[in-house]
Amino acid sequence: MKKPNLCPEIQMTLISEVLSLNHAKLRKTKKREFKQAILDKLEHLQSNNPKEYSIDDHEWFNYFSHLSSIPNHINESIEKIK
């Protein structure tokens, strides 16, 4: 069977569209595999070593205290305004 004669611009457009679709599909698959690998690691860690999986109370407290605190440069700006 003979290939149809297409002008080079149409051939390049078709090739780029096919490559773009393949790339998007591959990217989507890799992203899904990456997320699944993370979930698998978490499940494995939780079942095999629950002490490493959990976070102690002191660490949680420090984390949320830091989140709710006002940064120093903003505090200084507020003091200047007063």
TARAHU-V837840 format. One record per residue. N is the residue number from 0. RES is the residue in one small letter. PHI is phi in radians with two decimals (none if undefined). NEAR is the number of other ideal C-beta (glycine too) atoms within 8 Angstrom. D_LAST is the distance of its C-alpha to the last C-alpha in Angstrom with 1 decimal. Layout:
((N;RES;PHI;NEAR;D_LAST) (N;RES;PHI;NEAR;D_LAST))
This chain:
((0;m;none;2;84.7) (1;k;-1.56;3;83.4) (2;k;-1.28;4;79.7) (3;p;-1.22;4;78.7) (4;n;-1.47;3;78.0) (5;l;-2.02;7;74.4) (6;c;-1.21;5;72.7) (7;p;-1.02;6;70.4) (8;e;-1.13;6;67.2) (9;i;-1.18;8;68.0) (10;q;-1.05;9;68.8) (11;m;-1.13;8;65.5) (12;t;-1.10;8;63.6) (13;l;-1.12;9;65.4) (14;i;-1.10;8;64.9) (15;s;-1.15;8;61.2) (16;e;-1.16;8;60.8) (17;v;-1.13;8;62.7) (18;l;-1.10;8;60.7) (19;s;-1.12;8;57.5) (20;l;-1.13;8;58.6) (21;n;-1.11;8;59.8) (22;h;-1.13;8;56.5) (23;a;-1.10;8;54.5) (24;k;-1.14;8;56.9) (25;l;-1.13;8;56.7) (26;r;-1.08;8;52.9) (27;k;-1.12;8;52.8) (28;t;-1.13;8;55.3) (29;k;-1.12;8;53.5) (30;k;-1.12;8;50.2) (31;r;-1.12;8;52.0) (32;e;-1.12;8;53.8) (33;f;-1.11;8;50.5) (34;k;-1.08;8;48.9) (35;q;-1.13;8;52.1) (36;a;-1.12;8;52.2) (37;i;-1.12;8;48.8) (38;l;-1.10;8;49.7) (39;d;-1.09;8;53.0) (40;k;-1.11;8;51.3) (41;l;-1.12;9;48.9) (42;e;-1.10;8;51.9) (43;h;-1.12;8;53.9) (44;l;-1.14;10;51.1) (45;q;-1.12;8;50.6) (46;s;-1.40;6;54.3) (47;n;-1.64;5;55.2) (48;n;-2.52;6;52.2) (49;p;-1.13;7;49.9) (50;k;-1.15;5;48.0) (51;e;-1.27;6;46.7) (52;y;-1.29;8;46.0) (53;s;-1.50;6;43.6) (54;i;-1.97;4;40.1) (55;d;-1.26;6;39.4) (56;d;-1.08;5;36.8) (57;h;-1.07;6;34.7) (58;e;-1.15;8;34.4) (59;w;-1.06;9;33.4) (60;f;-1.03;8;30.8) (61;n;-1.08;8;29.2) (62;y;-1.08;8;29.5) (63;f;-1.30;8;27.7) (64;s;-1.14;8;25.0) (65;h;-1.14;7;24.3) (66;l;-1.14;6;24.3) (67;s;-1.54;5;21.9) (68;s;-1.42;6;19.3) (69;i;-1.56;6;16.3) (70;p;-1.03;6;17.1) (71;n;-1.03;6;15.4) (72;h;-1.14;6;14.6) (73;i;-1.34;8;12.6) (74;n;-1.01;9;10.8) (75;e;-1.11;8;10.0) (76;s;-1.12;8;8.9) (77;i;-1.14;9;6.4) (78;e;-1.12;7;5.2) (79;k;-1.14;6;5.5) (80;i;-1.19;5;3.8) (81;k;-1.14;4;0.0))
